[in-house]
Amino acid sequence: EGWLVASGGGLVQPGGSLRLSCAAGEFAFRVYDMSWVRQVPGKELEWISSISREGRYTYYSDSVRGRFTISRDNPKMMLYLRMNNLKTEDTAEYYCATGLTADQALGVMTDRYFGHRGQGTQVTISS
């Protein structure tokens, strides 16, 4: 079945940084493209970043490009999201999911596509 568990969230002041981690297990992590998505209560899921299976290609939404960096460690079955210059609008629950495109990742999160989606971690940006 496979699982993904995100961690590393917390309360940070605007301008601060966090690194999120996503641990994977019981599936062939290395053959999956991976993504990070986030959701604010009452709003739709938002895709924010993806990375190809070998880490060669990365993609970002306009809202986070230049501030966030996605990476992965296949031997450790880990996905990461380094977040710098955090803004109040980055406050959300962050999830990892399989998929390379926004449609794929969001589809996994909403069960439209087969894949794996993780337990989220809350990020709160506030002074």
Summary of the structure (lengths in Angstrom):
residues: 127
radius of gyration: 13.3
end to end distance: 40.3
largest distance: 40.4
contacts: 408
relative contact order: 0.30
helix: 11%
strand: 45%
